[in-house]
C-alpha cells in the first residue's frame, strides 16, 4: 500500500497545510472514500419521511462516491432500521421503490427477509449445511437522530453519541427537535473543486473581510471565535450593533452575549449553521477529485421569519465562497505550489481538519 507522504505538525504554530498533491492526486481522493467517508456519520434524511408503519424507502448513500445501496424500514411496531439493500444470496438489489411493505422479497431467487433484516425463508435450499447463519441476514446499520435529522454510519462500531455530543451540549437550549423543514428555501449547488477545499474555506473566518463584504457588515470580525473538539470545529460569529442575535438564556456559555451564528462543522462533511431564525444544513458530497456537490437544507423555528431577502443573502454568500474555492482549486493544480502555513489566530479550524484527515488516512 502506498504510504501517506505528508505529516501535519500537531502545533499549528509549526504546521504546514496539506500539500497541493493531496488535492491533485486521485490516490488521496480514493483513500478518503474508504478511510474517511466509509467510516463517517452521514445525514440520510428526516425522521418524518417514513411515517407509515410496515413501509420501506430505498436510497443510495453518497451517489457516485460511496454509492452504497441501503433501505430504511419501519415495522408494524414502529421500529425504524437502516439495512443493506443487497440480497445476501447473490447480491441482487432488493427494494427499488418506496412504499408499503410487510416483508422484503428478492425478485431474483425468492429469498425473504423481515423488516428487521432477518432472513425468513429461502426456496430450494434443503441440504445446505449450517444454514441460515448470521451472514444470511441483511446487515443492519446504526440509525440515530438529532433534532429532525436521521444519521447512519457504515462503520457499525461508531458512536453517534460521542460524535454529536459537542453540538447537543452547546445548543440543547434551542430545542432542535422543534426545527421544521422548509424545502422551498433549500438548494443544490455543484462546484468545480475538490471537496476538501470547500471544507478548508468553511473552517476559517479569515476570508470574510476580503470575500464577503455584506457578511462583514453583519459579523464582528474582530470577535470571531473558534473552538475545536475531537471530531469537529465550532465557529462563533458575533453580531455587530443593530444586527440580529440569539436571546441566550442564563446559565449558557454565551449567555448575555450577542451571538449572531453558531457554525458547527462535523468531520468530515457536515455543516450545521444555527441562526436566530433556524438551521441551515450543508452537506458536502464529493463527486470526483475536481467536482463537489453541496446540499443546502433549511429548517426554521416556529414563529421565526425567513424570507426571500434571507435566501438571497445566503445565496450571495455561497456564490462568493464558490468563486474563491474554484479559484483555489485551479491554483493547487500548479506544479510550483507545495503547501502553505496556518494563521495561528484565524486558521486553527483548518489545521484541525488537516490533522483529522491525516489521522484517518494513516489508520
C-alpha positions in Angstrom: 0.0 0.0 0.0 1.3 3.5 -0.9 2.1 5.4 2.3 0.8 8.9 3.1 3.8 11.1 2.2 3.0 14.0 4.4 2.5 15.0 8.0 0.7 17.9 9.7 2.5 19.1 12.8 0.3 18.9 15.9 1.3 22.5 16.7 -0.4 25.0 14.5 2.5 27.4 15.0 4.8 25.0 13.3 2.5 23.2 10.9 2.3 23.3 7.2 -1.0 22.8 5.3 -1.8 19.7 3.3 0.4 19.6 0.2 -1.0 20.5 -3.2 -0.5 16.9 -4.1 -3.3 15.9 -1.8 -5.9 17.8 -3.9 -4.3 16.7 -7.2 -3.6 13.0 -6.9 -6.6 10.6 -7.3 -4.9 8.2 -4.9 -5.8 10.5 -2.0 -9.3 11.1 -3.2 -9.8 7.3 -3.4 -8.2 6.8 0.0 -10.5 9.4 1.6 -13.5 7.4 0.2 -12.7 4.3 2.2 -10.7 5.7 5.1 -12.8 8.8 5.8 -16.3 8.7 4.2 -17.0 5.0 4.6 -16.4 5.4 8.3 -18.2 8.6 8.9 -21.7 9.6 10.1 -24.0 10.7 7.3 -27.3 12.6 7.4 -29.7 10.4 5.4 -32.9 12.3 5.7 -35.7 13.3 8.1 -37.4 11.3 10.9 -40.8 12.1 9.5 -40.0 10.8 6.0 -41.0 7.3 6.9 -44.2 8.0 8.9 -46.2 4.9 7.9 -45.6 1.5 9.6 -44.8 -1.5 7.5 -43.1 0.6 4.9 -39.7 0.8 3.2 -37.7 3.6 1.5 -34.6 2.7 -0.6 -31.7 5.1 -1.0 -28.1 5.3 -2.1 -25.5 6.7 0.3 -23.5 9.4 -1.4 -24.4 8.5 -5.0 -21.4 8.4 -7.4 -19.0 8.3 -4.5 -19.8 5.7 -1.9 -22.8 4.5 -3.9 -23.9 2.2 -1.0 -27.4 0.7 -1.6 -29.4 1.0 1.7 -33.0 0.9 2.7 -34.9 2.4 5.6 -37.6 0.2 7.0 -40.3 0.6 9.6 -42.1 -2.4 11.0 -45.6 -2.9 12.5 -44.4 -1.8 15.9 -43.0 1.4 14.5 -39.3 0.5 14.8 -37.1 2.1 12.2 -34.0 0.4 10.8 -31.3 1.1 8.3 -30.5 -2.1 6.4 -28.3 -3.2 3.5 -30.4 -3.2 0.3 -28.4 -6.1 -1.2 -29.6 -9.7 -1.1 -27.3 -11.9 1.0 -27.6 -14.7 -1.6 -26.4 -13.4 -4.9 -26.2 -9.6 -4.3 -29.4 -8.6 -6.1 -30.8 -5.2 -5.2 -33.9 -5.8 -3.1 -36.1 -2.7 -2.8 -36.4 -0.4 -5.8 -39.4 1.7 -4.9 -40.6 3.3 -1.6 -44.0 2.3 -0.2 -46.0 -0.2 1.9 -44.1 -3.5 2.6 -44.7 -6.3 5.1 -41.6 -8.2 4.2 -38.7 -7.8 1.8 -38.5 -10.4 -1.0 -35.7 -10.8 -3.6 -37.1 -11.0 -7.1 -34.1 -13.0 -8.3 -34.4 -16.2 -6.3 -37.2 -15.6 -3.8 -35.2 -15.1 -0.6 -37.5 -13.4 2.0 -36.5 -11.0 4.8 -38.4 -9.4 7.7 -38.4 -5.6 8.1 -35.8 -6.2 10.8 -33.5 -7.7 8.2 -33.7 -11.2 9.5 -33.9 -13.9 6.7 -37.2 -15.7 6.9 -37.0 -18.3 4.2 -35.2 -19.4 1.0 -36.6 -21.8 -1.6 -34.6 -24.8 -2.9 -32.0 -24.7 -0.1 -32.7 -28.0 1.6 -29.4 -29.9 2.3 -27.3 -26.7 2.8 -25.3 -27.1 6.0 -25.1 -24.5 8.7 -27.9 -22.5 7.1 -29.1 -19.9 7.8 -26.3 -18.2 9.6 -25.8 -14.6 10.7 -24.3 -13.7 7.3 -27.6 -14.6 5.7 -29.4 -11.8 7.4 -29.3 -8.3 6.0 -26.6 -6.2 7.7 -28.2 -3.6 10.0 -26.5 -0.2 10.4 -26.8 2.2 13.4 -29.6 4.6 13.0 -29.6 7.7 15.2 -31.2 11.2 15.2 -30.5 14.7 16.1 -33.5 17.1 16.0 -35.4 16.2 12.9 -32.4 14.6 11.2 -31.6 10.9 10.7 -28.0 9.6 10.6 -26.3 6.3 9.8 -22.7 5.0 9.6 -21.3 2.1 7.6 -18.9 1.5 10.5 -21.2 -0.4 12.8 -18.9 0.2 15.8 -19.0 4.0 15.6 -20.5 6.0 18.5 -23.1 8.7 17.4 -23.4 10.0 21.0 -19.7 10.8 21.1 -19.7 12.4 17.6 -22.7 14.7 18.2 -22.2 15.4 21.9 -20.5 18.8 21.5 -23.4 20.1 19.3 -26.0 18.8 21.7 -24.3 20.2 24.8 -24.0 23.7 23.2 -27.4 24.2 21.6 -29.8 21.9 23.6 -31.5 25.0 25.0 -32.7 25.8 21.4 -34.8 22.6 21.3 -33.5 21.4 17.8 -36.3 18.8 17.8 -38.7 21.7 17.1 -37.0 22.7 13.8 -39.2 22.1 10.8 -38.1 21.5 7.3 -38.6 24.3 4.8 -37.8 22.7 1.4 -38.8 25.8 -0.5 -35.7 27.5 0.9 -33.4 24.6 0.2 -30.9 24.4 -2.7 -28.4 22.3 -4.5 -25.0 23.5 -5.9 -22.2 21.9 -7.8 -18.8 23.4 -7.9 -15.6 22.6 -10.0 -13.4 22.0 -7.0 -12.1 19.3 -4.6 -14.4 18.7 -1.7 -11.7 19.3 0.9 -11.1 22.8 -0.5 -14.7 23.7 0.2 -14.3 22.5 3.8 -11.0 24.4 4.2 -12.8 27.6 3.2 -15.7 27.0 5.6 -13.4 26.4 8.6 -12.0 29.9 8.8 -13.4 33.4 9.0 -10.1 34.8 7.9 -11.5 35.5 4.4 -14.7 37.2 5.5 -13.4 40.8 5.1 -11.9 40.0 1.7 -14.6 37.8 0.1 -17.9 38.7 1.9 -18.4 42.5 2.1 -22.1 42.2 3.0 -21.5 39.5 5.6 -18.6 41.6 7.1 -21.2 44.3 7.8 -23.2 41.8 9.9 -20.5 40.0 11.9 -17.9 41.4 14.2 -14.8 40.1 12.6 -12.6 41.2 15.5 -14.6 39.0 17.9 -14.9 35.9 15.6 -14.2 32.8 17.7 -13.0 29.2 17.2 -13.3 26.1 19.3 -12.0 22.6 18.5 -13.5 19.3 19.7 -12.5 15.7 18.8 -14.5 15.4 15.6 -15.3 18.9 14.7 -15.0 22.7 14.9 -17.3 25.4 16.2 -17.0 28.9 14.8 -19.0 31.7 16.6 -19.9 34.8 14.8 -20.8 37.8 17.0 -23.3 40.4 15.8 -22.4 44.0 15.1 -24.5 46.7 16.6 -28.1 46.7 15.3 -27.8 43.2 13.8 -30.0 40.2 15.0 -28.6 37.8 17.6 -29.7 35.0 19.9 -31.6 35.6 23.1 -29.5 33.1 25.0 -30.9 32.0 28.4 -29.0 32.3 31.6 -26.6 29.5 32.5 -25.4 29.0 29.0 -21.8 29.7 27.9 -22.6 32.7 25.8 -25.4 34.0 28.0 -25.7 37.8 27.6 -23.6 37.9 24.5 -24.7 39.0 21.0 -24.1 35.7 19.1 -25.3 36.0 15.5 -24.5 32.5 14.5 -23.1 29.1 15.6 -21.2 27.4 12.7 -20.6 23.7 13.5 -18.5 21.5 11.2 -18.6 17.8 11.9 -15.9 15.6 10.4 -15.8 15.1 7.5 -18.5 16.9 5.5 -21.4 18.1 7.6 -22.1 21.8 8.4 -24.7 22.9 10.9 -25.2 26.7 10.7 -27.5 27.8 13.5 -29.1 31.2 13.3 -31.8 33.1 15.3 -34.3 32.1 12.7 -33.3 28.4 12.4 -30.8 26.0 10.9 -29.0 25.8 7.6 -27.7 22.3 7.0 -24.9 22.0 4.4 -23.7 18.6 3.2 -20.5 18.4 1.2 -20.7 15.5 -1.3 -17.6 14.5 -3.3 -18.2 13.6 -6.9 -14.7 13.4 -8.3 -11.3 15.0 -7.5 -12.5 18.1 -9.4 -16.2 18.2 -8.6 -18.3 18.6 -5.5 -22.0 18.8 -4.7 -23.3 21.0 -1.9 -26.7 20.3 -0.5 -28.4 23.1 1.4 -31.4 22.1 3.6 -33.2 24.8 5.5 -35.0 24.4 8.9 -37.0 27.0 10.7 -38.2 27.6 14.2 -41.9 28.0 14.7 -42.8 31.7 14.5 -39.4 32.8 13.2 -39.2 34.8 10.0 -37.2 33.7 7.0 -38.0 35.3 3.6 -36.7 35.9 0.2 -34.2 38.5 1.5 -32.6 35.9 3.8 -32.5 33.4 0.9 -30.9 36.0 -1.4 -28.3 36.8 1.2 -27.4 33.2 1.8 -27.2 32.6 -2.0 -24.9 35.6 -2.5 -22.5 34.4 0.3 -22.5 30.9 -1.2 -21.6 32.3 -4.7 -18.8 34.3 -3.2 -17.5 31.2 -1.4 -17.8 29.0 -4.5 -15.9 31.5 -6.7 -12.9 31.6 -4.4 -12.9 27.9 -3.8 -12.9 27.2 -7.6 -10.0 29.7 -8.0 -8.1 27.9 -5.3 -8.7 24.6 -6.9 -7.1 25.9 -10.1 -4.2 27.2 -8.1 -3.4 23.9 -6.3 -3.0 22.3 -9.7 0.2 24.3 -10.1 3.3 22.3 -10.2 5.0 25.1 -8.3 2.7 25.1 -5.3 3.8 22.9 -2.4 2.0 23.9 0.8 1.2 26.9 3.0 1.3 27.9 6.6 -1.5 28.5 9.1 -2.6 31.7 10.8 -2.5 30.8 14.4 -5.4 33.2 15.2 -7.6 32.6 12.1 -6.9 29.1 10.8 -6.9 26.7 13.8 -10.0 25.0 12.4 -8.3 24.3 9.1 -5.3 22.9 10.9 -7.6 20.6 13.0 -9.3 19.4 9.8 -6.0 18.6 8.1 -4.9 16.7 11.3 -8.1 14.6 11.3 -7.6 13.8 7.6 -4.0 12.7 8.2 -5.0 10.6 11.2 -7.9 8.9 9.3 -5.8 8.1 6.2 -2.9 6.7 8.2 -5.0 4.2 10.1 
